[in-house]
Amino acid sequence: TPPPSKPEISNPDPPTTIRVAEDDAASKADSRALATDQRRLPLTRILAIAAKAVPGEVISVELDDDDKDGPEYEIEILTPQGRMIEVKIAAHSGKILNIEED
């Protein structure tokens, strides 16, 4: 017997476009700055460092370029126990600078 024919798959809907809210203009600027500054560690590495220190769901990530000791990431993580923890990580070295409950 011949193998069964595969059904045709059609998608009449156009691809979904994700729009960024105007409030995220600072985040877009941070992303552009990250792309042009090769000295900073990749965000994926920073997030891995944070996840190892504080397991949970990342709620927000901010880049603080105004810190006197150099740029640092401020990462808010919601733990499985429901606690909100902020982890500060040096952008250039990946060193954990501070962990505190928000």
C-alpha positions in Angstrom: 0.0 0.0 0.0 1.2 3.5 -0.7 2.1 5.7 2.3 -0.7 8.1 3.5 -0.6 11.5 1.9 0.4 14.4 4.0 -2.4 17.0 4.6 -1.8 20.4 3.2 -1.1 23.1 5.8 -2.2 26.6 5.0 -2.0 29.7 7.2 -4.3 32.4 5.9 -3.3 34.8 8.7 -0.3 37.1 8.1 2.7 36.9 10.4 2.2 38.6 13.8 4.1 41.8 14.4 5.2 42.7 17.9 5.2 46.4 18.6 7.3 48.0 21.3 5.5 50.5 23.5 6.9 54.1 23.6 7.8 53.5 27.3 10.4 51.1 26.1 12.4 53.7 24.3 15.1 53.6 27.0 15.3 49.9 26.7 15.8 50.1 23.0 18.6 52.7 23.6 20.2 50.3 26.1 20.0 47.5 23.5 21.7 49.6 20.9 24.4 50.6 23.3 24.9 46.9 24.2 25.3 46.0 20.5 28.0 48.6 20.0 30.0 48.1 23.2 31.9 44.8 22.7 33.5 45.1 26.1 30.3 44.1 27.9 29.5 40.5 28.4 26.6 39.1 26.3 23.3 39.4 28.0 22.8 35.6 27.8 25.9 35.1 29.9 24.8 37.8 32.4 21.4 36.0 32.7 23.1 32.7 33.3 25.2 34.1 36.1 22.0 35.6 37.7 20.1 32.3 37.3 22.9 30.4 39.0 22.9 32.8 41.9 19.1 33.1 42.2 16.9 30.5 40.5 13.5 31.9 39.3 11.8 33.9 36.6 13.5 37.0 35.3 11.1 39.8 35.6 13.2 42.7 34.4 16.7 43.6 33.3 18.1 47.2 33.3 21.5 48.4 32.4 22.8 51.2 34.7 25.5 53.1 32.8 25.7 55.8 35.4 27.3 53.8 38.2 30.7 55.2 39.2 32.3 51.8 39.2 31.2 51.1 35.6 28.1 49.7 33.9 26.1 47.2 35.8 23.0 45.1 35.1 20.1 45.2 37.6 18.1 42.0 37.2 14.8 41.4 39.1 14.0 37.7 39.7 10.8 36.2 41.1 11.8 33.1 43.0 9.6 30.0 43.2 8.8 31.0 46.8 7.3 34.3 45.5 10.1 36.6 46.7 11.4 39.4 44.4 15.2 39.5 44.4 17.4 42.1 42.7 20.8 40.9 41.5 23.4 43.5 40.4 26.1 42.2 38.1 29.1 44.1 36.6 28.6 44.3 32.9 32.3 43.9 32.0 33.3 41.2 34.4 30.1 39.3 35.3 31.0 39.7 39.0 27.9 39.7 41.3 28.0 43.0 43.1 24.9 42.7 45.3 21.9 40.5 45.9 19.0 41.9 47.9 15.3 41.4 48.3 13.1 44.1 46.8 
